[in-house]
Amino acid sequence: MSPSSPTATSIPDAGRLEGELAAQSLMGGRRLVRLRLTSDKAGPDKVAAEALTRHAAGELNPDAFLLIEAGALDRTSALRKVAEKVTGAVCIPCYEDEPGDVARLVRETLARDNVSLNPDALALFVARMPKERGVARAEIERLALYLGPGSNTTATPADLEAFLGVEPEASLLDAASDAFGGRLAEAQAGLRRAAQEGEAGPAAVRAIGMHLGRLRRTLTLAKSGAGLQEAAKASGVFWKQEREFLRQARTWTLDELDRIQPEVLAADRACKTAGSPDQLIAQRLALTIAGRARRMGL
């Protein structure tokens, strides 16, 4: 492709996207507009489909080259239907590796450095691998360095604990707990860590809502006469988080939780709006909750 002025965006705004497609290249040559869809929401899918339809019909800058990257688009996807139908567009499917293929890649890559994983560790590592192949290869190489190239080590699941850290879902639950515990920096770090593993804003807001629900159930049971520790266990609090959870339960009140609930619901709705900056919405919600927790003495 000749020199171009590439423009990349991950959240399609109808006006901005069509404006980019209609603009002329400032550098000469053919203009490249690259769009990356990072969610499976119907709104962005529809916006991209409408823009592609107009562009393919020649209504915008006909010299612009539109490149769209998306995740799994099922048969109901408007974008997929348009891309497969209109003249001048090509739909190139990319398939995720099967677990067996990933396991083979891990074994072969590690073998070059004379290190390996036992069957249980291999299954654990494969289950936690990123979906992007390039990122996955980097993780395998990082694991080889961690185990020690040439060491002939055969790692077990216990050996991988420090390397793997926590799962994205666990990062979100920890972030929610940190927010209600008044630890904003830790909460924001947990949200960023989960985002890097592919967990979007709606999942973060959902984790915050789940933590609020456990606090409310615990306080309601305690109000009815149950012991606080007994109420926490009945609310599904994991034993490792029990001490911190009880610290929060002794400070938060049902009235304070009721004041927070509308903000959680509003954030959940906002995250599901087409084109919303869902990660920022989740971080702002965590900031609000952590601020209230700090004011209550947590």
C-alpha positions in Angstrom: 0.0 0.0 0.0 1.3 3.5 -0.8 2.0 6.0 2.0 -1.1 6.8 4.0 -2.3 8.6 7.0 -3.5 5.9 9.3 -6.2 6.6 11.9 -7.0 4.0 14.6 -9.9 3.9 17.0 -11.4 1.2 19.2 -14.7 2.8 20.0 -16.7 3.6 16.9 -18.5 6.9 16.9 -20.7 7.2 13.8 -19.8 10.9 13.1 -16.1 10.5 13.8 -15.8 7.3 11.8 -17.5 8.7 8.7 -15.5 11.9 9.1 -12.2 9.9 9.0 -13.4 7.9 6.0 -14.4 11.1 4.2 -11.2 13.0 4.9 -8.3 13.2 2.5 -4.8 12.0 3.3 -2.5 14.8 4.5 0.6 12.8 3.6 -0.2 11.9 0.1 -1.1 8.4 -1.2 -4.0 6.3 0.0 -5.6 7.0 3.4 -5.8 4.1 5.8 -8.5 4.1 8.5 -8.2 1.2 11.0 -11.0 0.3 13.3 -10.7 -2.2 16.1 -13.9 -3.4 17.8 -13.1 -4.4 21.4 -16.5 -5.7 22.4 -19.4 -7.7 21.1 -22.0 -5.0 21.8 -24.7 -4.5 19.1 -24.2 -0.7 19.0 -20.6 -0.6 17.8 -21.3 -3.5 15.4 -24.2 -1.6 13.8 -22.1 1.7 13.6 -19.3 -0.2 11.8 -21.8 -1.9 9.5 -23.4 1.4 8.5 -20.1 3.0 7.8 -18.9 0.1 5.7 -22.1 0.1 3.7 -21.7 3.8 2.9 -18.0 3.5 2.2 -18.5 0.5 -0.1 -21.2 2.5 -2.0 -18.6 5.3 -2.7 -20.4 7.9 -0.6 -17.2 8.8 1.3 -13.6 9.1 0.2 -13.3 6.2 -2.4 -9.5 6.2 -2.0 -9.6 5.5 1.7 -8.8 2.0 2.8 -10.9 0.8 5.7 -9.5 -2.0 7.8 -11.7 -3.4 10.6 -10.6 -5.9 13.3 -13.2 -7.6 15.5 -13.7 -10.5 17.8 -16.1 -13.3 17.3 -18.9 -12.1 15.0 -21.8 -14.6 14.8 -24.3 -14.9 12.0 -26.5 -12.2 13.5 -23.7 -9.6 13.3 -24.7 -6.7 11.0 -21.0 -6.0 10.2 -20.4 -9.6 9.2 -23.4 -9.6 6.9 -22.3 -6.4 5.2 -18.7 -7.5 4.8 -19.7 -10.7 3.2 -22.2 -9.1 0.9 -21.0 -5.8 -0.5 -18.7 -5.4 -3.5 -15.2 -4.2 -2.6 -15.0 -5.7 0.8 -13.3 -8.9 1.9 -14.1 -10.8 5.2 -11.1 -12.8 6.5 -12.0 -15.1 9.3 -9.3 -15.8 12.0 -9.8 -18.8 14.2 -8.6 -19.2 17.8 -6.1 -22.0 18.5 -7.6 -25.2 20.1 -6.3 -26.1 23.6 -4.4 -29.0 22.0 -2.6 -26.7 19.6 -1.7 -24.4 22.4 -0.4 -27.2 24.6 1.8 -28.5 21.7 3.2 -24.9 21.2 4.0 -24.7 24.9 5.8 -28.0 25.0 7.8 -27.4 21.8 8.8 -23.9 22.8 9.8 -24.8 26.3 11.7 -27.9 25.1 14.1 -25.6 23.1 15.2 -24.2 26.4 15.3 -27.7 28.1 12.5 -26.9 30.5 9.0 -28.4 30.7 5.7 -28.6 32.6 4.1 -31.7 34.2 0.6 -32.5 32.9 -1.2 -30.6 35.6 1.0 -27.5 35.2 0.6 -27.7 31.4 -3.2 -27.8 31.7 -3.2 -24.9 34.2 -0.9 -22.8 32.0 -2.8 -23.4 28.8 -6.1 -22.5 30.5 -4.6 -19.1 31.5 -2.9 -18.3 28.2 -4.0 -15.1 26.4 -6.0 -15.6 23.2 -3.7 -13.5 21.0 -1.1 -15.8 19.5 1.7 -13.2 19.6 1.0 -12.4 23.3 0.8 -16.1 24.0 4.3 -16.7 22.5 5.7 -13.9 24.6 4.2 -15.5 27.7 5.8 -18.9 26.9 9.2 -17.3 26.4 8.8 -15.4 29.6 7.9 -18.7 31.4 11.1 -20.3 30.0 13.2 -17.5 31.4 11.3 -17.8 34.7 12.1 -21.6 34.9 15.7 -21.1 33.9 16.8 -22.0 30.3 18.9 -25.2 30.3 17.9 -26.1 33.8 16.0 -29.3 32.8 13.3 -28.2 35.3 9.9 -29.9 35.1 7.5 -27.4 36.8 4.4 -28.3 38.8 1.3 -26.1 39.4 2.9 -25.0 42.7 5.9 -23.7 40.8 3.7 -21.6 38.6 1.8 -19.8 41.3 4.1 -16.8 41.6 4.5 -16.6 37.8 0.8 -16.7 36.9 -0.4 -14.5 39.7 -4.2 -14.1 39.9 -6.9 -14.7 37.2 -8.7 -11.7 35.7 -11.9 -12.6 37.6 -9.9 -12.7 40.9 -8.3 -9.4 40.0 -11.8 -7.9 39.6 -13.0 -9.3 42.9 -9.9 -8.0 44.7 -10.4 -4.6 43.1 -14.0 -4.5 44.3 -12.8 -5.4 47.8 -10.1 -2.8 47.7 -12.6 -0.2 46.6 -15.0 -0.9 49.5 -12.0 -1.1 51.8 -10.9 2.5 50.9 -7.7 1.4 49.0 -8.1 3.3 45.7 -4.6 2.7 44.4 -4.9 -1.1 44.8 -8.4 -1.1 43.3 -7.3 0.8 40.2 -4.3 -1.5 39.8 -6.6 -4.5 40.0 -8.9 -3.0 37.4 -5.9 -2.3 35.0 -4.5 -5.8 35.5 -7.9 -7.4 34.7 -8.3 -5.1 31.7 -4.9 -6.3 30.3 -6.3 -9.8 30.5 -9.3 -8.9 28.5 -11.9 -8.2 31.2 -14.0 -5.2 30.2 -15.7 -2.5 32.2 -19.1 -4.3 32.6 -17.4 -7.2 34.3 -15.6 -4.8 36.7 -18.9 -3.1 37.6 -20.5 -6.5 38.0 -17.8 -7.5 40.5 -18.4 -4.3 42.4 -22.1 -5.0 42.5 -21.5 -8.6 43.7 -19.3 -7.3 46.6 -22.0 -4.8 47.5 -24.5 -7.6 47.5 -22.4 -9.7 49.8 -22.0 -6.8 52.2 -25.8 -6.1 52.2 -26.7 -9.8 52.8 -24.2 -10.0 55.6 -25.4 -6.9 57.3 -29.1 -8.0 56.8 -28.4 -11.4 58.4 -26.5 -9.7 61.2 -29.4 -7.4 61.8 -31.6 -10.4 62.1 -29.5 -11.8 64.9 -26.7 -13.8 63.1 -23.1 -13.4 64.1 -21.1 -11.3 61.7 -18.7 -14.1 60.8 -21.5 -16.6 60.4 -23.3 -14.1 58.2 -20.3 -13.5 56.0 -19.9 -17.3 55.5 -23.6 -17.6 54.6 -23.0 -14.7 52.0 -20.3 -16.8 50.2 -17.2 -14.9 51.5 -14.1 -17.0 50.8 -12.1 -17.7 54.0 -9.0 -16.0 52.6 -10.9 -12.7 52.2 -12.9 -13.1 55.5 -10.7 -10.9 57.7 -10.8 -7.9 55.3 -14.5 -8.5 54.5 -15.4 -8.4 58.2 -13.4 -5.2 58.7 -15.6 -3.6 56.0 -18.8 -5.1 57.3 -18.1 -3.5 60.7 -17.9 0.0 59.0 -20.4 0.0 56.1 -24.1 0.3 57.0 -27.2 -0.7 55.1 -28.0 3.0 54.6 -24.6 3.7 53.1 -24.9 0.7 50.8 -28.3 1.9 49.7 -26.7 5.3 48.8 -24.1 3.6 46.7 -26.5 1.1 44.9 -27.9 3.7 42.4 -24.4 4.7 41.3 -23.6 1.0 40.7 -26.7 0.6 38.6 -26.0 3.8 36.7 -22.5 2.7 35.9 -23.8 -0.7 34.7 -26.2 0.9 32.3 -23.5 3.4 31.1 -21.1 0.6 30.4 -23.6 -1.1 28.1 -24.2 2.0 26.1 -22.7 1.9 22.6 -19.4 3.7 22.4 -19.1 4.1 26.2 -15.6 4.4 27.8 -16.5 1.4 30.0 -13.0 1.1 31.7 -13.1 4.7 32.7 -16.7 4.3 34.1 -15.6 1.3 36.2 -12.5 3.2 37.5 -14.7 6.3 38.4 -17.1 4.0 40.3 -14.2 2.5 42.2 -13.0 6.0 43.0 -16.4 7.0 44.3 -16.7 4.0 46.5 -13.2 4.1 47.9 -13.7 7.8 48.7 -16.8 7.1 50.8 -15.0 4.2 52.5 -12.1 6.5 53.4 -14.5 9.1 54.8 -16.1 6.4 57.0 -12.7 5.5 58.4 -11.6 2.5 56.4 
